[in-house]
């Protein structure tokens, strides 16, 4: 069927069968809406899929034209994202964008043998209230090769004027063709720029054309922690490893320090020898230590000499306890416990393996670190593993962050994937 034949054949349907739409067909319809053209390609549209009986009934109370459809697509737009026409004050291009999105989806639905009806007879505020639509949360679909946005996404910096920039580190899947975890990684390497573009933030790409050393500079966000006052902590295991497939031997330690200082406005770097994950991340710092606030750091700790992370934990604590920061302050170091029992992968057979990725094996150790938490404005999102020390980790986090809400989250299966809460998130400072 040609496009004109499809457009002529399609008509509005106001009586629907009760059976659900096949998920494959629904995804094709949503994809048609996703790729629809929008003003300046801002893509302000948000499409909410309403399938549950309870929500459909609730929606019917504020919209009389739902026609008992088994699936209702609520098309919205973000007024902070749609294009503003300076020649027409008050005009919202999001309404036009939403109309185009609806048209695309209705035509694709007809192509899939599914009828539809474009409904505009409702009060938008009533619908938003009925569905409890978020006001400030933006959901963006983005192609990626893996989930670890801390590593592939931008590192945000802010200057004294309150101006935000994003550092777009070159990403090569934790080691490229030398020691990387998968190939290709092009989607992940593009994530940082995409996020900066979506947020309207200028970025710095660490490629040979812009780097002071004249070479590509490879880095993952989880390999560094900064205090915001000129000091960074990292591990030699990751950044100085000649077998890790990143910058060494093309760059030596002095050159790597120069690059970090240039892009992050640093004065001092504290080097911890080893991380606790030598195989996947090559020892990222975010499993070992982090800044709580300037002059104060948390560090993993265990008294058990039989614990697999005993030696690196003890060594990291000693290094930090003896260190001073860029301001000359001796660091105050808090101990963060490790799990009482090591976390070993269970039911490896149930894990889907992507093409080109290293498969998981039953019984392999997982990097179950409480240190891999996320600091938000008012809360700490803290990993939990069903271990005897879960409660102790919550207590210690509360002592480190008085006045914050500690939100414990069971993350064992995330750890099976090779990371945790800090690894799958990236915060952005407010200008």
C-alpha positions in Angstrom: 0.0 0.0 0.0 1.4 3.4 -1.0 1.3 6.3 1.4 -1.6 8.0 -0.4 -3.5 4.7 -0.3 -2.8 4.3 3.4 -3.9 7.9 4.1 -7.1 7.6 2.1 -8.0 4.2 3.7 -7.5 5.3 7.3 -10.6 6.5 9.2 -11.6 7.2 12.8 -12.8 4.2 14.8 -15.1 4.7 17.8 -15.9 1.1 18.7 -13.1 -1.2 19.8 -12.7 -4.9 20.5 -11.5 -5.7 24.1 -8.4 -7.8 23.2 -5.0 -6.1 23.9 -2.7 -4.9 21.2 0.3 -7.1 20.5 3.4 -5.5 22.1 5.4 -5.7 18.9 2.7 -3.7 17.0 2.4 -1.2 19.9 6.2 -0.5 19.8 6.0 0.1 16.1 3.3 2.7 16.7 5.3 4.4 19.4 8.4 4.4 17.2 6.4 6.2 14.5 5.6 8.9 17.1 9.1 9.1 18.3 10.6 9.8 14.9 7.9 12.4 13.9 9.3 15.8 12.9 9.2 18.5 15.6 10.1 22.2 15.5 13.9 22.5 15.5 14.0 18.8 16.3 13.5 19.7 20.0 11.3 16.5 20.5 9.2 17.9 23.3 6.7 15.1 23.0 5.9 12.6 25.8 3.7 9.7 25.1 2.0 7.9 28.0 0.7 4.4 27.3 -2.5 3.7 29.3 -3.4 0.0 29.4 -4.6 -0.9 32.8 -8.3 -1.2 33.4 -8.1 1.1 36.5 -6.3 3.9 34.7 -8.6 3.7 31.6 -11.7 3.9 33.8 -10.1 6.9 35.6 -9.3 8.6 32.3 -12.9 8.0 31.2 -14.2 10.1 34.1 -12.5 13.2 32.6 -12.7 12.3 28.9 -16.0 11.0 27.5 -14.5 9.9 24.2 -12.3 7.0 25.2 -14.7 4.5 23.5 -13.5 1.6 25.7 -10.3 1.3 23.7 -7.9 -1.3 25.2 -5.0 1.1 24.8 -5.0 4.9 25.1 -2.0 7.0 24.1 -1.8 10.3 25.9 0.4 12.7 23.8 1.9 15.5 25.8 4.7 18.0 25.3 7.1 19.8 27.6 6.6 23.6 27.5 10.2 24.0 28.6 11.5 22.2 25.5 9.3 23.2 22.6 10.4 25.8 20.1 9.5 29.4 20.8 8.5 31.5 17.8 9.7 35.1 18.7 7.4 36.5 15.9 4.3 35.0 17.6 4.5 35.6 21.4 2.4 33.0 23.3 2.4 30.5 20.4 3.4 27.0 21.6 4.9 24.8 18.9 4.4 21.8 21.1 0.8 21.7 20.1 1.7 21.4 16.4 4.4 18.9 17.3 1.9 16.8 19.2 -0.5 16.8 16.3 2.3 15.6 13.9 3.1 12.9 16.4 -0.5 11.8 16.6 -0.8 11.6 12.8 2.3 9.5 12.5 1.1 7.0 15.1 -2.4 6.8 13.6 -1.1 6.0 10.2 1.3 3.4 11.5 -1.6 1.9 13.6 -3.6 1.5 10.4 -0.6 -0.1 8.7 -0.6 -2.6 11.5 -4.4 -3.3 11.1 -5.3 -1.3 14.2 -8.0 1.4 14.2 -7.7 4.6 16.1 -9.4 7.9 16.9 -7.8 11.3 17.5 -9.6 12.7 20.6 -9.3 16.4 21.6 -12.6 16.7 23.6 -11.1 17.0 27.1 -9.6 19.4 29.6 -5.8 18.9 29.6 -5.4 19.8 33.3 -8.1 17.3 34.3 -6.3 14.6 32.3 -2.9 15.5 33.8 -4.4 15.3 37.3 -6.3 12.0 36.6 -3.1 10.3 35.4 -0.8 12.1 38.0 1.5 13.2 35.2 4.9 14.5 36.4 5.6 18.2 36.1 9.3 18.3 36.2 10.4 14.8 35.1 11.6 14.4 31.5 11.9 10.9 30.0 14.2 10.7 26.9 14.7 7.7 24.7 18.3 7.3 23.6 20.2 4.6 21.9 23.0 3.0 24.0 25.1 -0.1 24.1 25.0 -0.5 27.9 23.4 1.1 31.0 26.3 2.8 32.7 25.7 6.5 32.0 28.1 7.5 34.8 30.9 6.3 32.6 29.6 7.1 29.1 27.7 10.3 30.0 29.1 13.8 30.5 30.9 15.1 33.6 29.3 18.4 34.4 31.4 21.4 35.6 30.3 24.8 36.7 32.4 28.0 37.0 32.2 30.9 39.4 29.7 32.6 37.2 27.3 29.7 37.5 27.9 28.6 33.8 27.6 24.9 33.2 29.6 22.9 30.7 29.8 19.1 30.0 33.1 17.3 29.6 32.5 14.7 26.8 35.2 12.1 27.6 36.1 9.7 24.8 34.5 6.3 25.8 35.8 2.9 24.6 33.8 0.4 26.7 36.5 0.2 29.4 39.4 -0.7 27.3 38.6 -0.7 23.6 39.9 -3.6 21.6 42.6 -4.3 24.2 40.6 -4.9 27.3 37.1 -3.6 26.5 33.9 -5.4 27.5 32.1 -5.2 24.2 32.2 -4.0 20.6 31.0 -1.8 19.1 30.6 1.1 21.6 29.7 3.9 19.2 26.2 4.5 20.8 27.7 4.8 24.3 30.4 7.2 23.1 27.7 9.5 21.7 25.6 9.6 24.9 27.5 12.5 26.5 27.0 14.8 23.5 23.4 13.8 23.2 22.7 14.6 26.8 24.5 18.0 26.5 22.5 18.8 23.4 19.2 17.9 25.0 20.0 20.1 28.1 21.3 23.0 26.0 24.8 22.7 27.6 28.0 23.4 25.7 30.5 20.6 25.9 34.2 19.9 25.5 35.2 16.8 23.6 38.5 15.2 24.8 39.7 14.2 21.3 43.1 14.9 19.7 41.8 18.1 18.1 41.1 19.8 21.4 43.3 18.1 23.9 46.4 19.8 25.2 48.5 16.7 24.6 47.3 16.4 21.0 46.0 12.9 21.7 42.6 11.3 22.4 42.0 11.2 26.1 39.9 8.3 27.3 38.1 8.3 30.6 35.0 7.0 32.4 33.1 9.2 34.9 33.2 6.4 37.6 37.0 6.5 37.6 37.1 9.9 39.3 35.7 11.8 42.3 36.2 15.5 42.9 35.6 17.8 45.8 34.7 20.9 43.9 37.7 22.8 45.4 40.5 21.5 43.3 41.1 18.0 44.4 40.5 14.7 42.7 40.8 11.1 43.8 41.3 8.2 41.5 43.1 4.8 41.2 46.4 3.9 39.5 44.9 0.5 38.7 42.6 2.3 36.2 44.2 5.4 34.9 47.9 4.3 34.9 47.4 0.6 33.9 49.4 -0.1 30.7 47.2 -3.1 29.9 43.8 -1.4 30.3 43.5 -0.1 26.7 43.1 3.6 27.5 45.8 6.3 27.6 48.9 4.4 28.7 51.5 4.2 27.2 50.7 7.1 24.9 50.4 9.3 27.9 52.5 9.1 31.1 51.3 10.0 34.6 52.3 13.7 34.3 50.5 14.1 31.1 47.4 12.4 32.5 47.4 14.7 35.5 47.8 17.6 33.1 44.7 16.5 31.2 42.6 16.1 34.3 43.7 19.4 35.7 42.9 21.1 32.4 39.4 19.8 32.0 38.3 19.8 35.6 40.2 22.9 37.0 42.2 20.8 39.5 45.2 21.6 41.6 45.9 18.2 43.2 45.3 14.5 42.4 45.3 11.9 45.1 46.3 8.5 43.7 45.0 5.3 45.4 46.9 2.3 44.2 44.1 -0.3 43.6 40.4 -0.5 43.1 38.4 -3.7 43.8 37.2 -4.4 40.3 40.4 -5.2 38.2 38.6 -7.0 35.4 35.6 -4.9 34.3 36.3 -1.3 35.1 40.0 -1.8 35.9 39.4 -0.5 39.4 37.0 2.5 39.4 37.2 4.8 42.4 33.4 4.9 42.9 33.5 1.4 44.4 36.3 2.4 46.8 36.0 6.0 48.0 34.1 9.3 47.4 33.9 12.8 48.7 31.2 13.5 51.3 32.1 17.2 51.3 35.3 19.2 50.8 37.9 17.9 53.2 35.9 14.7 54.1 35.9 11.4 52.3 34.3 8.0 52.8 36.4 4.8 52.2 35.5 1.1 52.1 36.6 -0.9 55.1 36.7 -4.4 56.4 38.5 -6.0 59.4 38.2 -9.5 57.9 41.6 -10.6 56.4 39.7 -13.3 54.5 37.5 -10.9 52.7 38.4 -10.6 49.0 38.6 -6.8 49.2 40.6 -6.6 52.5 43.9 -5.6 51.1 42.7 -2.8 48.7 40.4 -1.5 51.4 43.1 -1.3 54.0 45.5 0.3 51.5 43.0 2.9 50.3 42.1 3.9 53.8 45.8 4.3 54.7 46.5 6.5 51.6 43.5 8.8 52.3 44.2 9.0 56.0 47.7 10.3 55.2 46.7 12.7 52.3 46.1 16.4 52.2 43.9 18.1 49.6 44.5 21.1 47.4 43.7 23.5 50.3 46.3 21.8 52.5 43.7 20.1 54.7 44.3 16.7 56.2 41.4 14.6 55.0 38.8 13.3 57.5 38.1 9.7 56.5 34.9 7.9 57.3 34.8 4.1 57.1 32.1 2.5 55.0 31.6 -1.2 55.7 31.8 -3.9 53.0 29.2 -6.8 52.9 29.8 -9.3 55.6 29.7 -12.1 53.0 31.1 -11.7 49.4 28.4 -11.4 46.7 28.6 -14.2 44.2 26.5 -14.4 41.0 23.5 -16.7 41.1 21.4 -18.0 38.3 23.8 -16.9 35.6 21.7 -18.9 33.1 18.8 -16.4 33.5 20.9 -13.4 32.2 20.5 -12.5 28.6 23.9 -12.0 26.9 24.2 -9.3 24.3 26.1 -10.0 21.1 29.7 -9.1 21.6 29.5 -9.0 25.4 31.4 -11.2 27.8 29.0 -13.7 29.3 28.4 -13.9 33.1 29.5 -17.1 34.8 27.8 -18.8 37.8 29.6 -18.1 41.1 31.8 -15.2 39.8 32.3 -12.5 42.4 30.2 -9.3 42.1 31.4 -5.9 43.2 28.9 -5.4 45.9 30.1 -2.1 47.4 27.9 0.1 49.6 30.2 3.0 48.4 28.5 3.0 45.0 25.7 5.3 46.2 24.2 8.4 44.7 24.2 11.8 46.4 21.1 13.8 45.5 20.0 17.2 46.9 18.2 15.8 49.9 18.8 12.0 49.9 21.4 9.3 49.6 20.3 6.4 47.4 22.2 3.5 49.0 22.8 0.0 47.6 21.6 -3.0 49.6 22.4 -6.7 49.1 20.4 -8.7 51.6 23.6 -8.9 53.7 24.1 -8.8 57.4 25.8 -5.4 57.0 23.0 -3.7 55.1 21.7 -2.0 58.2 25.2 -1.0 59.3 25.8 0.7 55.9 22.5 2.7 56.3 23.7 3.8 59.8 27.1 4.8 58.6 25.7 6.7 55.6 23.4 8.6 58.0 26.4 9.6 60.2 28.2 10.9 57.1 25.2 12.8 55.8 23.3 14.2 58.7 20.0 15.9 57.6 19.8 13.7 54.5 17.2 11.0 54.0 18.9 7.6 53.4 17.0 5.6 50.8 18.2 1.9 50.8 17.5 0.1 47.5 18.1 -3.6 46.9 20.6 -3.7 44.0 22.0 -7.2 43.9 21.0 -7.8 40.3 22.4 -4.5 39.3 25.7 -5.6 40.9 25.5 -8.8 38.8 25.7 -6.5 35.7 29.0 -5.0 36.8 28.0 -1.7 38.6 25.5 -0.1 40.9 23.5 3.0 41.7 26.3 5.5 41.1 27.2 3.8 37.9 23.7 4.0 36.3 23.1 7.6 37.2 24.6 11.0 36.5 23.7 14.2 38.3 23.7 17.7 36.8 24.4 20.8 38.9 21.9 23.6 38.9 23.1 26.8 37.3 
